[in-house]
């Protein structure tokens, strides 16, 4: 399953930014109890979901809460992430398309996701089937913003080839 595969990409000791959303909520449910990492998030839901992980330090970035996605956005959020340099960023998207790029349904969220990507050495998208080859109204950026995409094993081969041709590592699970 792609959620579990995403969790295996995290190594002990890393600083990991985890975006808000349904996919990343499923990711944190797969993290082992003995994983010792620091998680930076702008999602109160992700922070609360990690409370019972004894070895995970949680840094919650503040700002105005965008109620639809339950994440913080705005100038305070951008300021809060300015001094973070993470190893990984698990970015949530609503669409990932070889030409349209990475997209989401809200303009401010797209800006925050783009900024968070710039704060990590590697950006990873966990792409559930309904997100593949789709595009939402607001561009986060070109697929070149990410390094890795984790997809289900039965994902369309032509889509995988198109992503690989753009230099994206495609991991199937």
SULUR-V340770 format. One record per residue. N is the residue number from 1. PHI is phi in degrees with one decimal (* if undefined). BURIAL is b if it has 9 or more other ideal C-beta (glycine too) atoms within 8 Angstrom, else e. Layout:
n:phi:burial
N:PHI:BURIAL
N:PHI:BURIAL
This chain:
n:phi:burial
1:*:e
2:-63.7:b
3:-65.1:b
4:-65.0:b
5:-61.9:b
6:-58.6:b
7:-63.4:b
8:-72.2:e
9:-80.6:b
10:-95.9:b
11:-108.6:e
12:-53.7:e
13:88.7:e
14:-77.2:b
15:-102.2:b
16:-125.9:b
17:-87.2:b
18:-122.4:b
19:-67.9:b
20:-82.2:b
21:130.0:b
22:-69.3:e
23:-67.9:b
24:-72.1:b
25:-63.6:b
26:-67.9:b
27:-60.4:b
28:-66.9:b
29:-67.3:e
30:-96.0:b
31:-74.3:b
32:-67.9:e
33:-62.7:e
34:-95.3:e
35:-76.9:b
36:-106.0:e
37:-142.1:b
38:-109.7:b
39:-108.6:b
40:-109.4:b
41:-147.7:b
42:-108.6:b
43:-114.5:b
44:-57.6:b
45:-65.0:b
46:-65.2:b
47:-58.6:b
48:-65.1:e
49:-66.2:b
50:-103.0:b
51:-54.4:e
52:-86.2:e
53:-88.6:b
54:-62.9:e
55:-103.7:e
56:-96.9:b
57:-82.7:e
58:-117.9:b
59:-115.7:b
60:-102.0:e
61:-85.1:b
62:-86.8:e
63:143.5:b
64:-73.4:e
65:-82.6:b
66:-85.8:b
67:-64.4:e
68:-57.9:e
69:-102.8:b
70:54.4:b
71:-134.6:b
72:-89.2:b
73:-140.1:b
74:100.6:b
75:-60.7:e
76:-64.8:b
77:-66.8:b
78:-60.8:b
79:-63.1:e
80:-64.2:b
81:-91.4:b
82:-57.3:e
83:-102.9:e
84:-99.7:b
85:-131.2:e
86:-95.9:b
87:-80.2:b
88:-132.2:b
89:-131.6:b
90:-91.9:b
91:-90.4:b
92:-90.6:b
93:-133.6:b
94:-104.1:b
95:-152.3:b
96:-139.1:b
97:-134.1:b
98:-56.2:b
99:-99.2:e
100:-73.4:e
101:85.9:b
102:-98.7:b
103:-136.1:b
104:-150.1:b
105:-91.9:e
106:-136.1:b
107:-61.3:e
108:-64.8:b
109:-60.7:b
110:-59.8:b
111:-63.5:b
112:-65.5:b
113:-61.2:b
114:-62.4:b
115:-65.7:b
116:-62.9:b
117:-60.1:b
118:-72.7:e
119:-99.8:b
120:-129.9:b
121:-68.5:e
122:-141.9:b
123:-114.3:b
124:-124.2:b
125:-115.7:b
126:-96.6:b
127:-106.1:b
128:-70.8:b
129:-52.7:e
130:-70.4:e
131:-92.7:b
132:-75.8:b
133:62.0:e
134:-121.1:b
135:-138.2:e
136:-103.7:b
137:-63.5:e
138:-118.8:b
139:-79.0:e
140:-81.2:b
141:160.3:b
142:-65.4:e
143:-61.2:b
144:-65.5:e
145:-67.8:b
146:-106.9:b
147:-103.7:e
148:-138.7:b
149:-127.4:b
150:-107.0:b
151:-132.3:b
152:-69.7:b
153:-58.0:e
154:-90.8:e
155:-66.1:b
156:-51.1:e
157:-61.9:e
158:-66.6:e
159:-67.3:b
160:-60.8:b
161:-62.8:e
162:-63.3:b
163:-68.6:b
164:-61.8:b
165:-63.9:e
166:-91.2:b
167:86.8:e
168:-92.3:b
169:-76.6:e
170:-106.2:b
171:-109.0:b
172:-104.5:b
173:-138.5:b
